[in-house]
Structure formats: C-alpha cells, structure tokens
C-alpha cells in the first residue's frame, strides 16, 4: 500500500523503467495501441464506457510518452503521478475512471498493473487531506421549474409545434421516470406501452445494467396535472406517428421529423437532452450553467424526498443500487423537509 507520502508524492517510490529511451518505432506502436484502446475493453461494458476508457488510455499514453515511458509497462507510482497531476483540474470521480481505464486496458494487453483498491483509496485519502473535496453537483429540475418551462413550450403558438411537443414529452418523462439522459435518447418506440394506470417504458440497458437485462419503469397518468408525462407523450405520439425508430426522434431546423435511408426516424443523442435542459432553463431566467441533463434525474429524487417518499421506493423507481449514491441525488431543497433547527432558537 502507498503510505501517506507516496499518496501525495508519487516520486517517493518512483522507479525508472529500463526502456525510458523509446525508439520512433516503439512510439508509433504505442500510439497505434492507443488509437484502438476502446476496442480492447470488455464488450460487456456499455459503448459510452468503452469510449471513455479509450479516451483515458490515449491521454495516459501521451502523458507517459512525454516522460519517455512505455504506458504498457509504467508501474503504479507513475500512474499515481499521472492522477495527481489530473487532480489539479479534475474531480475524484474522473480520477477513478482514469485508473479503471488504465487497469482494464493493461489487463487486456497482458501487462496487468498492480494498483489495487487499497492502494488507490490510500492515494485518494492523501489527496483529500491535502486539497479537500467539494462535490460538484448540478441543480435539480423541480416541479416549479417544470411548470415555468411548460409555459414556454406551448405548441399551439409555436412555428415548430412538433419540436415543442417532443420536448415537453421528453422533459416530463425524464423527470417522472428519473431517467438518465442516455436512457431518454435511447428509447425506441417499441419500448413504450400504455396501461389503464399510465405508461410503461422498458429500459433496455443502462449504466447500472451493463448486462442489458432490462427493466420496466411505470409512470402513472395524472390528467389533471400540467406535468403529466402520460398526457404529454400521448400528444407527442399523435404528432410523431407510428413510424419505427426512436421514441424521441430528431427534428430538423424546419421543424420536420428526420428519416434515414431505411425509412426509420433518426435518433437524438444524449447531448441533445442536456442542451434542451439548459435552453429551457435559460428561458425561465435561471442560470443555465447550474443545470444539465442529470438535473431531471436529480429532480425526481429531490421531489420524492420532499414529499416523503421512502428512499427504498425512490431507489427502485430510479434503478439505483447503492443507497449512498441515491442520497447524493437529493439536492439542497430537500434539506428543509423535517428540519428542526428553527426550533433550537424558538422560545
């Protein structure tokens, strides 16, 4: 295990590799491996994870080459030094991803790196003691925000009513279902069904379901509410039609649905969800930089907490597997539910 000094000063245990002077041919070979790093990662991981791992390995490779090192042979202290340098501008969650990426690609290359969980936790503890950690969290998109947003997305008064119908349905579904932006972008029309109680969406695969077993999420219909996701989705489907393809499809600048050469509607990507959230929030006068695609998922958990929904029920609905992670989605507004500190000062 790295001791306290090694955790904050990786050079304390640094070893110089015997092949520090790399030839041009070796450097070219290293860069070829870096370019195909995402293909080396286990197929059981999601496409987004493989892409992130590939990017992390490429950055690790270029960093090592800057020191004349082979990234396929550099040992744990060098990785600690790399992560320490990243910690100046990156969150700890990013460091965790970088470590996982390097270890996974090294394993796949047949050159495993020994930097186990105990070592890594000691390393993180050293970082926390020296610089501290403040979580960076985006604001939750709550009911009051959504009510204001719906007033901005009235389809009857817009030159592009289909876009507004889609955006209303997407936002309200994301909030009610606590969906990740990748899940919203990934829904196919076949994943949706209606029941007398409301609508059901099948999540084919997600961040916490790497084996793609799938899960169903039910959203109850509340026709009397302007925030009813079932009503919004029904209105969107009337405009979208039953053409095969993504549930929330791409719309061009002219307000028309876009089709591929196979006749299927074209999908949006997860960044479209994030841009939509920022755009509508800006329209309400709030700071768009405080919100992201994750604000819908945080909004569901925070609203559930404010209304006394048991954590276990909210976790099941949002498909969280870890209670600590789920609690992290509760934003500051839920701190005042049942708060007693005012009573400490009352006479």
ABEGO torsion letter per residue (X at the ends): XBBAAAAABAAAABBBBAAABBBAAAAAAAAAAAAAAAAABBAABBAAAAAAAAAAAAAAAAAAAAAGBBAAABBAAAAAAAAAAAAAABBAAAAAAAAAAAAAAAAAAGBBBBBBAAAAAAAAAAAAAAAEBBBBBBBBBBAAAAAAAAAAABAAABABAAAAAAAAAAAAAAAAAGBBAAAAAABBAAABBBBAAEBBBBBABBAABAAGAEBBBBBBBBAABAABAAAAAAAAAAAAEABBEBABBBBBAAGBBBBBAAGBBBBBBAAAAAAAAAAAAAAAGBBAAABBAAAAAAAAAAAAAAAGBBAAAAAAAAGBABAAAAAAABBAAAAABGBAAAAAABX
